[in-house]
């Protein structure tokens, strides 16, 4: 039972890590696109988009670091998964991934 729970935690950490890396890649592409737009139009709104993207990038880098750290901590933590950061971290990353995909599609139009 403990071993099965341990593998579940590892799988959830891998999902959180993977989604975080995809979020970082999307944010880098968005920031590049916003920078190119700023060079053309010099808009305050575009600067706001760049700053917004930078802050989300910072959050995702921290998220990926913490997800990666889960692989260095020996053994699963005691108690149910809902009391630990893996499930909320994964859910937050999934929601953010959906939002970034929508933003990416709108930016590319």
C-alpha positions as CSV (number, residue, x, y, z in Angstrom):
1,X,0.0,0.0,0.0
2,X,2.8,2.4,0.9
3,X,4.7,1.5,-2.2
4,X,1.6,2.1,-4.5
5,X,1.1,5.5,-2.8
6,X,4.8,6.3,-3.4
7,X,4.6,5.6,-7.1
8,X,1.4,7.7,-7.3
9,X,3.2,10.6,-5.8
10,X,6.1,10.2,-8.2
11,X,3.7,10.2,-11.2
12,X,2.0,13.3,-9.9
13,X,5.3,15.0,-9.5
14,X,6.3,14.1,-13.1
15,X,3.0,15.5,-14.4
16,X,3.5,18.8,-12.4
17,X,7.1,19.0,-13.6
18,X,6.1,18.4,-17.3
19,X,3.3,20.9,-17.3
20,X,5.5,23.5,-15.6
21,X,8.1,23.0,-18.3
22,X,5.5,23.4,-21.1
23,X,4.2,26.6,-19.3
24,X,7.8,28.0,-19.3
25,X,8.2,27.3,-23.0
26,X,4.8,29.0,-23.8
27,X,5.7,32.0,-21.7
28,X,9.1,32.4,-23.4
29,X,7.4,32.3,-26.8
30,X,4.7,34.8,-25.6
31,X,7.4,37.1,-24.2
32,X,9.3,37.0,-27.5
33,X,6.1,37.8,-29.4
34,X,5.2,40.7,-27.1
35,X,8.8,42.1,-27.3
36,X,8.6,42.0,-31.1
37,X,5.2,43.8,-31.0
38,X,6.6,46.4,-28.5
39,X,9.5,47.1,-30.9
40,X,6.9,48.0,-33.6
41,X,4.3,49.9,-31.7
42,X,5.9,51.1,-28.4
43,X,2.7,50.5,-26.5
44,X,2.3,50.7,-22.7
45,X,-0.2,47.8,-23.0
46,X,2.5,45.7,-24.6
47,X,4.9,46.5,-21.8
48,X,2.2,45.4,-19.4
49,X,2.0,42.1,-21.2
50,X,5.8,41.6,-21.0
51,X,5.8,42.3,-17.3
52,X,2.8,40.0,-16.8
53,X,4.6,37.3,-18.7
54,X,7.8,37.8,-16.8
55,X,5.9,37.4,-13.5
56,X,4.2,34.2,-14.6
57,X,7.6,32.9,-15.9
58,X,9.1,33.6,-12.5
59,X,6.2,31.7,-10.8
60,X,6.6,28.8,-13.2
61,X,10.3,28.5,-12.7
62,X,9.8,28.4,-8.9
63,X,7.1,25.8,-9.5
64,X,9.3,23.6,-11.6
65,X,12.1,23.9,-9.1
66,X,9.8,22.7,-6.3
67,X,8.4,19.9,-8.5
68,X,12.0,18.8,-9.3
69,X,12.9,18.9,-5.6
70,X,10.3,16.2,-4.9
71,X,12.6,13.7,-6.5
72,X,15.4,14.5,-4.1
73,X,13.4,14.1,-0.9
74,X,13.7,10.5,0.3
75,X,10.4,8.6,0.7
76,X,6.8,9.7,0.5
77,X,5.5,12.1,3.2
78,X,3.0,10.6,5.6
79,X,-0.7,11.3,5.3
80,X,-3.1,11.7,2.4
81,X,-2.0,13.4,-0.8
82,X,-4.5,16.3,-0.4
83,X,-2.4,17.6,2.6
84,X,0.7,17.9,0.4
85,X,1.7,20.4,-2.3
86,X,1.8,18.0,-5.3
87,X,-1.9,17.8,-6.0
88,X,-2.6,21.6,-5.6
89,X,0.6,22.4,-7.6
90,X,-0.5,20.1,-10.4
91,X,-4.0,21.5,-10.5
92,X,-2.7,25.1,-10.6
93,X,-0.3,24.2,-13.4
94,X,-3.0,22.6,-15.4
95,X,-5.3,25.6,-15.1
96,X,-2.4,27.9,-16.0
97,X,-1.5,25.8,-19.0
98,X,-5.1,26.1,-20.3
99,X,-5.0,29.9,-19.8
100,X,-1.6,30.2,-21.5
101,X,-2.7,28.1,-24.5
102,X,-5.7,30.4,-24.9
103,X,-3.5,33.5,-24.6
104,X,-1.0,31.9,-27.0
105,X,-3.8,31.3,-29.6
106,X,-5.1,34.8,-29.2
107,X,-1.6,36.3,-29.5
108,X,-0.9,34.4,-32.7
109,X,-4.0,35.8,-34.5
